[in-house]
Structure formats: C-alpha cells, structure tokens
Amino acid sequence: MQRILPERKTSKNGQVVLIVLLIMSVILVVGLSIASRSVTDIKISQQSQEAARALWVAQAGLEEAIKSNRTIAAGEGKELSGVDYSVTKTGIGAGTEFVFPESVAADKAVTLWLINHDTNGEISSEKFPGGGRLKFYWGNDGTIDGTTPALEATVIYATGGNYRARRYPFDPNSSRGTNFSGAGDISLGCSLRGKSYAFCTTNQITLPGGTPYFVRLKLLFSTNTPLPIAVSGNHDFPQQGNRYESSATIAESGVTRKLRQCQLWSTPPSVFDSVLFSGENIERGL
C-alpha cells in the first residue's frame, strides 16, 4: 500500500515558494517604481535649478549689455555661476513701417521718432522730411460703440527756430460728437506687416513743413485692455531703438534660457505735449 503524504507536503512547499516569489516580485516592482520616481524627481529638480540659474545669468547678461549699450560675444562677458552667456544687439524701427513692440493702454502715449539718434541715443540729424506722409493703424475689434478706441496723433516739429505741435485726432465713432476726423477719414479692417488692425486712416496725413521730431500716439475712450498701434510712411523712419537678445547655456546639461528686450529711445514726458510753447498758438490739425 502506497503512502501519498509526502507528495502532499511537496505540493504545499511548491505553493509556498510560488507565493514568496510573487510577494518578492510585487515588492521589487514597487521598489523599482519608487526608485525610478525618485530619480525622476531628482532629475526634474536638478533641471529646474539649472534652468533658474541659466535664466538668472541670461537676465544679468541682458542688463549688462543694455547698461554698456553693446553686443557681448560668447566668452567675452564675465562667467557667472559657471555659466557663460552672450547678448546680441540689433537696431529696430528702420524702414517705412513700424509696429510698436507692445500693445498700448488707453491714455498712455507712445512715441515714433522722426529724427535720427546716434549710438548713445542722442538726437543727431534729420531723417523723416517735413511734408512727408504718415498712415496710422490701431485696435483689434471693429465694433462701433462707447468703447471704440479713437486715436490722437500729435506731431512735434520745428520751424523758423520755434517748436510747435499739430494734432490729428481720429474717431471711428462719429456719434460721440468729438469733432474729430470721422468715419470718412477712417477705414475698417486694415493690415500691416501681416498683422490685422480694426482701423486705419484712409489716407496718409501730410506733416507740416520744417523738421519733424516725433509723433506721439494716444488711444482715447477705449477700455484698459492694451491695443496694438502701428505707423507707415512714404519715407524710411529712423531707427527707434535696439533689440537685445540674451542667451545663457549650462555646458554640463545643455540647458539654455533666452531673453529678449526692446529698448526704445527715451522720450519727453507726455505733459510736454500740453505745455509746449513756441511764442505762438499751438497749431491743431483737423
């Protein structure tokens, strides 16, 4: 008669081994998952730190280039925190079209220079001629209501040894009774350099004779939402300032951060437009 008890014991031992292996597999998978996540978190944290360091160096290089008013080649600037940087400087604004780099809030004046500046940003020589012509573009939404933006263009020029101001206001909403140039002088749905604008002047305005210095542009009646403004002319505009592009790279990881900033020529405060005195009445072009 055969005994089967040993066979049952062997079967139980096999089951125990299988359960132990399964438990060890689960523990191993969980452990590897935790380790992998920890490595990933450490890598992300390290990359974040390196990105912040590269961004800080790029910002420092940008400020140094603007302060010194020059290009900084790679390896030329002082190394910061073990990170090298470079900054390029290029002129902006030359040509017959100029789009302001940033949108403009209501009642905030922006300036388009019509006279040359030297490399230090000082007025140097004539550029855009008296009698030249300008066309203005502004706004995003062509809806005509109480918040439709009007545009005021104030030209500052010199003639006969006196400085004068001439204003050209344009209001697409003729129902406001502003006595500005109305719908007949304004076109809807305009474009310049591939960008769309709600309004533009139908015809170019002719600047007064003499030496034009700059034109100040201001949005009226609109909401606080900044809106785009652009200008085109029948002659080349002078350079309006410089664009600085800074780049910093961490050699070990290859992490790179870049910054760009446009630095326009400085302008007189907007109150200057209201107090300008030339010995005669300030002219108003309508």
Helices and strands as residue ranges (DSSP letters): H 5-68, E 84-92, E 95-99, E 110-113, E 115-117, E 123-126, E 133-138, E 150-159, E 162-170, G 174-176, G 183-185, E 186-192, E 195-201, E 205-206, E 211-220, E 229-237, E 241-249, E 256-264, H 272-275
